[in-house]
């Protein structure tokens, strides 16, 4: 008899469990609908006032046997799970997400189609120093059939006493030289106030590692009709990197190139640690093209060729590196820049390697 009574109670408990499951899932469905409405209206997902009201109502109608504190704990966990459900949906629906747009984004930069399957190179000096210096590098870059020309006019540096760049004058030099050799200018902008002025001189706005989470700069870059090359922050997770790109695309500019440039770890053999696995992850999670900066990720000329090979082999859409006529006297990053003969060898090696890789595809 006791066993029958126990079995009956267990059956009732099973029924209650199923009812609770149905109600919890029903609640989750309603929470998702609320989240969608909040998202459309630009409201915060978490509303502490509303949560407090719901908890107070539950405690008011609690007749036991659970203590009020237990009821509050249980429902806080339910509320938390609902909020996480909304956040998961938000992540799935990011504008940069591959789930949102299955096909690759292809970016046209003066005829160079980034993201269409060919490996592209972005080459040029770390910093613009003089017209003559920039012209000499541009001539070498042009001779190798490269069309994307990088150069730093604004240089955020670790030390305030290091060379900070020529600013707008540097952009003017870049534009003048690029026009002479029919090149596209890629240059970093560090201040939202400079973007409008820079549009006259640059073809691609670069947002550097130290500014990856400069949200006002990201928003400003998202409001103009220029491609953006966004570098991963020194200590940024891939999720943070993707969300930085989302800031740009959410303002209307979908022409974004992601650039892995190494992250800061305990290792000191290289300037940074090249996270080569970030390339396939970013290409799987987003529809944006992905490049690799082998100069800043290693800080070593002797590692540029093997790391560039790794980038191409793993599927990067492009490789970025720095070139200077005489690196020994460069005003910034002298140890990591290639001289022109080294650059010529580098491009020859990369072109042959890329052709070999594609022959196996």
Buried (B, 14 or more C-beta within 10 A) or exposed (E): EEEEEEEEEEEEEEEEEEEEEEEEEEBBEEBBEBBBEBBEEEEEBEBEEEBEEBBEEBBEEBEEEEEEEEBBEEBEEBBEEBBEBBEEEBBEEBBBBBEEBEEBBBBEBEEBBBBEEEBBBBBBBBBBBEEEBBBBBBBBBBEBEBBBBBBBBBBBBEEEEBBBBBBBEBBBBBBBBBEEBEBBBBBBBBBBEBBEEBBEBBBBBBBBBBBBBBEEBBBBBBEBEBBBBBBBBBEBEBEEBBBBBBBBBBBEBBBBBBBBBBBEEEEEEBBBBBBBEBBEBBBEBBBBBBBBBBBBBBBBBEBBBEBBBBBBBBBBBBBBBBBBBEBEEBBBBEEBBBBBEBBBEBBEBBBEBBEEBEEEE
